Amino acid sequence: QVQLVESGGGLVQPGGSLRLSCAASGFTFSRFAMSWYRQAPGNERELVASISSGGGMRKYADSVKGRCTISRDNVKNMVYFQMNSLKPEDTAMYYCKAEDGPSRYWGQGTQVTVSS
């Protein structure tokens, strides 16, 4: 049974940091590229960061570049998203996605709220 379980979201003040985690199970994690997406109310889901299966290639949306880092641990089957210098516009539900060719899996999301 494929599972992606996100955690680490919460309420944080502007300028603060959060580390999101995504625990994967039920598939060969090391074969899959992993991504973090986010969706704010009224907005479409957008890609914010991705990492290749081996971890050697990382890409970021301009909105988070320089503030956030995606990483993965292929032993623990985990992917992480370190977010620093958070802004109110980072408020959204954050989802992790696994992708290998036509196979795509999504987690249920973790809420991040940036507010004073």
Accessible surface in RSA format (square Angstrom, percent):
REM  Atomic radii and reference values for relative SASA: ProtOr
REM  Chains: A
REM  Algorithm: Lee & Richards
REM  Probe-radius: 1.40
REM  Slices: 20
REM RES _ NUM      All-atoms   Total-Side   Main-Chain    Non-polar    All polar
REM                ABS   REL    ABS   REL    ABS   REL    ABS   REL    ABS   REL
RES GLN A   1   181.92 101.7 120.61  88.1  61.31 146.0  55.53 118.2 126.40  95.9
RES VAL A   2    55.02  36.2  33.64  30.5  21.38  51.5  33.64  29.2  21.38  58.0
RES GLN A   3    87.60  49.0  83.44  61.0   4.16   9.9  13.83  29.4  73.77  56.0
RES LEU A   4     9.55   5.3   0.19   0.1   9.36  23.5   0.19   0.1   9.36  25.2
RES VAL A   5    81.58  53.7  77.67  70.3   3.91   9.4  79.61  69.2   1.97   5.3
RES GLU A   6    16.05   9.2   1.12   0.8  14.93  35.5   0.00   0.0  16.05  13.1
RES SER A   7    58.86  49.7  54.79  73.1   4.07   9.4  39.30  83.7  19.56  27.4
RES GLY A   8    36.12  44.5   0.00   N/A  36.12  44.5  23.96  65.8  12.15  27.2
RES GLY A   9    28.45  35.1   0.00   N/A  28.45  35.1   2.22   6.1  26.23  58.8
RES GLY A  10    29.62  36.5   0.00   N/A  29.62  36.5  29.50  80.9   0.13   0.3
RES LEU A  11   133.61  74.4  99.86  71.4  33.75  84.9  99.89  70.2  33.72  90.7
RES VAL A  12    23.38  15.4  17.63  16.0   5.75  13.8  23.38  20.3   0.00   0.0
RES GLN A  13   122.75  68.6 121.10  88.5   1.65   3.9  32.04  68.2  90.71  68.8
RES PRO A  14    61.23  44.6  39.29  35.8  21.94  79.8  39.73  32.8  21.50 133.7
RES GLY A  15    55.77  68.8   0.00   N/A  55.77  68.8  29.85  81.9  25.92  58.0
RES GLY A  16    21.47  26.5   0.00   N/A  21.47  26.5  20.88  57.3   0.59   1.3
RES SER A  17    56.81  48.0  38.25  51.0  18.56  42.8  22.06  47.0  34.76  48.7
RES LEU A  18    32.93  18.3  28.25  20.2   4.68  11.8  32.93  23.1   0.00   0.0
RES ARG A  19   130.28  54.7 116.15  59.2  14.13  33.6  34.52  47.2  95.76  58.0
RES LEU A  20     0.00   0.0   0.00   0.0   0.00   0.0   0.00   0.0   0.00   0.0
RES SER A  21    18.43  15.6  18.43  24.6   0.00   0.0   4.86  10.3  13.57  19.0
RES CYS A  22     0.00   0.0   0.00   0.0   0.00   0.0   0.00   0.0   0.00   0.0
RES ALA A  23    41.60  38.2  39.40  60.8   2.20   5.0  39.72  55.9   1.88   5.0
RES ALA A  24     9.44   8.7   0.36   0.6   9.08  20.7   0.72   1.0   8.73  23.1
RES SER A  25    50.70  42.8  48.08  64.2   2.62   6.0  41.75  88.9   8.95  12.5
RES GLY A  26    49.34  60.8   0.00   N/A  49.34  60.8  19.87  54.5  29.47  66.0
RES PHE A  27    32.14  16.1   7.25   4.5  24.89  64.8  20.45  12.4  11.69  33.5
RES THR A  28    76.46  54.4  67.11  68.0   9.34  22.3  39.41  52.9  37.05  56.0
RES PHE A  29     3.97   2.0   0.83   0.5   3.14   8.2   0.83   0.5   3.14   9.0
RES SER A  30    54.17  45.8  42.89  57.2  11.28  26.0  21.46  45.7  32.71  45.8
RES ARG A  31   156.58  65.7 140.49  71.6  16.09  38.3  43.67  59.7 112.91  68.4
RES PHE A  32    12.55   6.3  12.55   7.8   0.00   0.0  12.55   7.6   0.00   0.0
RES ALA A  33    38.92  35.8  36.82  56.8   2.10   4.8  36.86  51.9   2.05   5.4
RES MET A  34     0.01   0.0   0.00   0.0   0.01   0.0   0.01   0.0   0.00   0.0
RES SER A  35    11.20   9.5  11.20  15.0   0.00   0.0   0.00   0.0  11.20  15.7
RES TRP A  36     0.00   0.0   0.00   0.0   0.00   0.0   0.00   0.0   0.00   0.0
RES TYR A  37    36.09  16.8  36.09  20.5   0.00   0.0  16.69  12.5  19.40  23.9
RES ARG A  38    14.90   6.3  14.83   7.6   0.07   0.2   2.20   3.0  12.70   7.7
RES GLN A  39    61.92  34.6  56.37  41.2   5.54  13.2  10.84  23.1  51.07  38.7
RES ALA A  40    24.51  22.5  21.63  33.4   2.88   6.5  22.02  31.0   2.48   6.6
RES PRO A  41   125.94  91.8  95.62  87.2  30.32 110.2 108.13  89.3  17.81 110.7
RES GLY A  42    89.94 110.9   0.00   N/A  89.94 110.9  43.91 120.5  46.02 103.1
RES ASN A  43    91.90  63.4  79.89  77.2  12.01  28.9  17.70  42.6  74.20  71.7
RES GLU A  44   154.06  88.4 141.15 106.8  12.90  30.7  58.14 112.5  95.91  78.3
RES ARG A  45    91.85  38.6  67.90  34.6  23.95  57.0  23.10  31.6  68.76  41.7
RES GLU A  46    74.12  42.6  69.70  52.7   4.41  10.5  29.89  57.8  44.22  36.1
RES LEU A  47    82.30  45.8  69.33  49.6  12.97  32.6  69.33  48.7  12.97  34.9
RES VAL A  48     0.23   0.2   0.00   0.0   0.23   0.5   0.23   0.2   0.00   0.0
RES ALA A  49     0.67   0.6   0.00   0.0   0.67   1.5   0.67   0.9   0.00   0.0
RES SER A  50    22.95  19.4  22.69  30.3   0.26   0.6  12.60  26.8  10.35  14.5
RES ILE A  51     3.02   1.7   0.84   0.6   2.18   5.2   3.00   2.2   0.02   0.0
RES SER A  52    33.57  28.4  27.84  37.2   5.73  13.2  28.68  61.1   4.89   6.9
RES SER A  53    39.72  33.6  38.21  51.0   1.51   3.5   4.38   9.3  35.33  49.5
RES GLY A  54    69.15  85.3   0.00   N/A  69.15  85.3  34.62  95.0  34.53  77.3
RES GLY A  55    15.46  19.1   0.00   N/A  15.46  19.1   8.15  22.4   7.32  16.4
RES GLY A  56    75.29  92.8   0.00   N/A  75.29  92.8  41.40 113.6  33.89  75.9
RES MET A  57   120.50  62.4 115.27  76.3   5.23  12.4  81.41  69.2  39.09  51.8
RES ARG A  58   113.36  47.6  85.12  43.4  28.23  67.2  21.43  29.3  91.93  55.7
RES LYS A  59   131.43  64.1 126.62  77.7   4.81  11.5  76.37  68.7  55.07  58.7
RES TYR A  60    52.59  24.6  33.07  18.8  19.51  50.8  32.06  24.1  20.52  25.3
RES ALA A  61    28.42  26.1  14.82  22.9  13.60  30.9  26.00  36.6   2.42   6.4
RES ASP A  62   124.71  87.4 100.32  99.8  24.40  57.7  38.53  90.7  86.18  85.9
RES SER A  63    54.11  45.7  33.02  44.1  21.09  48.6  44.72  95.2   9.39  13.1
RES VAL A  64     1.56   1.0   1.50   1.4   0.06   0.1   1.56   1.4   0.00   0.0
RES LYS A  65   120.74  58.9 102.06  62.6  18.68  44.5  62.00  55.8  58.74  62.6
RES GLY A  66    82.00 101.1   0.00   N/A  82.00 101.1  42.47 116.5  39.53  88.5
RES ARG A  67    32.58  13.7  26.81  13.7   5.78  13.8  28.71  39.2   3.88   2.3
RES CYS A  68     9.03   6.8   1.18   1.3   7.85  18.5   0.29   0.7   8.74   9.4
RES THR A  69    63.25  45.0  62.29  63.2   0.96   2.3  32.54  43.7  30.72  46.4
RES ILE A  70     0.00   0.0   0.00   0.0   0.00   0.0   0.00   0.0   0.00   0.0
RES SER A  71    34.84  29.4  34.84  46.5   0.00   0.0  22.91  48.8  11.93  16.7
RES ARG A  72    33.08  13.9   5.49   2.8  27.59  65.7   5.82   8.0  27.26  16.5
RES ASP A  73    40.56  28.4  35.90  35.7   4.66  11.0  13.51  31.8  27.05  27.0
RES ASN A  74    54.87  37.8  33.80  32.7  21.07  50.7  19.99  48.1  34.88  33.7
RES VAL A  75   141.73  93.3 114.31 103.5  27.41  66.1 118.83 103.3  22.89  62.1
RES LYS A  76   143.44  70.0 119.80  73.5  23.65  56.3  72.90  65.6  70.54  75.1
RES ASN A  77    48.09  33.2  47.68  46.1   0.40   1.0   3.87   9.3  44.22  42.7
RES MET A  78    36.91  19.1  36.91  24.4   0.00   0.0  26.38  22.4  10.53  14.0
RES VAL A  79     0.00   0.0   0.00   0.0   0.00   0.0   0.00   0.0   0.00   0.0
RES TYR A  80    28.48  13.3  28.48  16.2   0.00   0.0  14.86  11.2  13.62  16.8
RES PHE A  81     0.04   0.0   0.04   0.0   0.00   0.0   0.04   0.0   0.00   0.0
RES GLN A  82    57.43  32.1  57.27  41.9   0.16   0.4  28.86  61.4  28.57  21.7
RES MET A  83     1.80   0.9   1.80   1.2   0.00   0.0   0.00   0.0   1.80   2.4
RES ASN A  84    58.33  40.2  58.33  56.4   0.00   0.0  16.35  39.4  41.97  40.6
RES SER A  85    60.78  51.4  55.92  74.6   4.86  11.2  20.52  43.7  40.27  56.4
RES LEU A  86     3.23   1.8   0.61   0.4   2.63   6.6   0.61   0.4   2.63   7.1
RES LYS A  87    85.04  41.5  84.32  51.7   0.72   1.7  39.21  35.3  45.83  48.8
RES PRO A  88    74.80  54.5  67.88  61.9   6.92  25.2  68.23  56.3   6.57  40.9
RES GLU A  89   121.19  69.6  95.44  72.2  25.75  61.3  61.14 118.3  60.05  49.0
RES ASP A  90     1.95   1.4   1.95   1.9   0.00   0.0   1.05   2.5   0.89   0.9
RES THR A  91    37.48  26.7  34.11  34.6   3.37   8.0  32.00  43.0   5.48   8.3
RES ALA A  92     1.35   1.2   1.12   1.7   0.24   0.5   1.35   1.9   0.00   0.0
RES MET A  93    60.99  31.6  60.07  39.8   0.92   2.2  59.47  50.6   1.52   2.0
RES TYR A  94     0.27   0.1   0.27   0.2   0.00   0.0   0.07   0.1   0.20   0.2
RES TYR A  95    30.23  14.1  30.23  17.2   0.00   0.0   7.22   5.4  23.01  28.4
RES CYS A  96     0.00   0.0   0.00   0.0   0.00   0.0   0.00   0.0   0.00   0.0
RES LYS A  97    16.22   7.9  15.70   9.6   0.52   1.2   0.90   0.8  15.32  16.3
RES ALA A  98     0.00   0.0   0.00   0.0   0.00   0.0   0.00   0.0   0.00   0.0
RES GLU A  99    50.29  28.9  47.40  35.9   2.89   6.9  12.59  24.4  37.70  30.8
RES ASP A 100    45.00  31.5  37.76  37.6   7.24  17.1   4.52  10.6  40.48  40.4
RES GLY A 101    50.56  62.3   0.00   N/A  50.56  62.3  37.21 102.1  13.35  29.9
RES PRO A 102   133.67  97.4 101.08  92.1  32.58 118.4 111.22  91.8  22.45 139.5
RES SER A 103    40.79  34.5  33.92  45.3   6.87  15.8   8.59  18.3  32.21  45.1
RES ARG A 104   143.25  60.1 119.95  61.1  23.30  55.5  26.00  35.5 117.25  71.1
RES TYR A 105    63.54  29.7  59.87  34.1   3.67   9.6  37.56  28.2  25.98  32.0
RES TRP A 106    98.18  39.4  74.89  36.3  23.28  54.7  56.88  30.3  41.30  67.0
RES GLY A 107     5.35   6.6   0.00   N/A   5.35   6.6   0.60   1.6   4.75  10.6
RES GLN A 108   159.13  89.0 142.88 104.4  16.25  38.7  60.94 129.7  98.20  74.5
RES GLY A 109    19.23  23.7   0.00   N/A  19.23  23.7   0.00   0.0  19.23  43.1
RES THR A 110    16.83  12.0  12.27  12.4   4.57  10.9   6.27   8.4  10.57  16.0
RES GLN A 111    76.32  42.7  68.94  50.4   7.38  17.6  44.51  94.7  31.81  24.1
RES VAL A 112     0.00   0.0   0.00   0.0   0.00   0.0   0.00   0.0   0.00   0.0
RES THR A 113    44.83  31.9  44.83  45.5   0.00   0.0  32.34  43.4  12.49  18.9
RES VAL A 114     4.53   3.0   0.00   0.0   4.53  10.9   0.00   0.0   4.53  12.3
RES SER A 115    55.59  47.0  48.19  64.3   7.40  17.0  19.38  41.3  36.21  50.7
RES SER A 116   125.78 106.3  65.75  87.8  60.03 138.3  47.93 102.1  77.85 109.1
END  Absolute sums over single chains surface
CHAIN  1 A     6126.4       4581.6       1544.8       3061.6       3064.8
END  Absolute sums over all chains
TOTAL          6126.4       4581.6       1544.8       3061.6       3064.8
